[in-house]
Amino acid sequence: MVKIAQLIRHEPSNSTALAVNTSSHDKIHKIDGLERFGNLRSLNLANNMITKIENISMLTHLKIINLDFNQISHIENLRQLKQL
């Protein structure tokens, strides 16, 4: 299993956009490792094996999240994300 933090390379913590580009063998199963990206406005995690939307409540500036082609079955803690 690949972790998001392993795919992020030298992104400054004040970044407003992050696209985690994965190849077919990089199957992200869990959203984690984004704690230092509090200013994030856009997040692309399409084409993975994520089953649960979690661990993004600290991303209070998030306006766009792409989770296309995942296997989402559970969503939690999105109330803080007023701009989403």
C-alpha positions as CSV (number, residue, x, y, z in Angstrom):
1,M,0.0,0.0,0.0
2,V,1.3,3.4,-1.0
3,K,0.8,6.4,1.4
4,I,0.1,9.9,0.1
5,A,3.0,11.3,2.0
6,Q,5.4,9.1,0.1
7,L,4.1,10.5,-3.2
8,I,4.5,14.2,-2.2
9,R,7.9,15.5,-3.2
10,H,9.1,18.8,-1.7
11,E,5.7,20.5,-1.9
12,P,5.7,23.6,0.3
13,S,3.2,23.4,3.1
14,N,1.5,26.6,2.0
15,S,0.6,25.1,-1.4
16,T,-3.0,25.6,-2.5
17,A,-3.2,22.8,-5.0
18,L,-1.9,19.2,-4.9
19,A,-2.3,16.5,-7.5
20,V,-1.1,13.1,-6.4
21,N,-0.3,11.5,-9.7
22,T,-0.2,7.7,-9.4
23,S,0.5,5.0,-11.9
24,S,-1.6,1.9,-12.1
25,H,0.5,0.1,-9.5
26,D,0.3,3.0,-6.9
27,K,-3.0,2.1,-5.2
28,I,-3.7,4.6,-2.4
29,H,-6.1,2.9,0.0
30,K,-6.3,5.7,2.7
31,I,-6.3,9.4,2.8
32,D,-3.6,10.5,5.3
33,G,-0.5,12.6,5.6
34,L,-2.1,15.9,4.6
35,E,-1.9,17.6,8.0
36,R,0.8,20.1,6.9
37,F,-1.3,21.2,3.9
38,G,-3.9,23.3,5.7
39,N,-4.1,25.9,2.9
40,L,-4.9,23.3,0.3
41,R,-7.8,24.4,-2.1
42,S,-7.7,21.5,-4.6
43,L,-6.9,17.9,-4.2
44,N,-6.8,15.2,-6.9
45,L,-6.8,11.6,-5.7
46,A,-8.6,10.0,-8.6
47,N,-8.0,6.5,-9.8
48,N,-7.0,4.9,-6.6
49,M,-8.5,2.3,-4.1
50,I,-9.8,4.7,-1.5
51,T,-12.9,3.4,0.3
52,K,-13.3,6.0,3.0
53,I,-13.3,9.8,2.8
54,E,-11.5,10.7,6.0
55,N,-8.6,12.7,7.5
56,I,-9.4,15.8,5.5
57,S,-11.3,17.8,8.2
58,M,-8.2,20.0,8.7
59,L,-8.2,21.1,5.1
60,T,-10.7,24.0,5.8
61,H,-9.8,25.9,2.6
62,L,-10.5,22.9,0.3
63,K,-12.9,23.8,-2.5
64,I,-12.3,20.9,-4.9
65,I,-11.6,17.3,-4.3
66,N,-11.5,14.7,-7.1
67,L,-12.0,11.2,-6.0
68,D,-13.3,9.8,-9.3
69,F,-12.7,6.1,-9.9
70,N,-12.2,5.1,-6.3
71,Q,-14.3,2.7,-4.2
72,I,-15.9,5.1,-1.7
73,S,-18.3,3.5,0.7
74,H,-17.9,5.7,3.8
75,I,-17.7,9.5,4.3
76,E,-17.0,11.2,7.6
77,N,-16.2,14.6,9.1
78,L,-16.9,16.9,6.2
79,R,-18.9,19.5,8.1
80,Q,-15.8,21.6,8.8
81,L,-15.2,21.9,5.0
82,K,-17.6,24.8,4.4
83,Q,-16.1,25.7,1.0
84,L,-16.2,22.2,-0.5
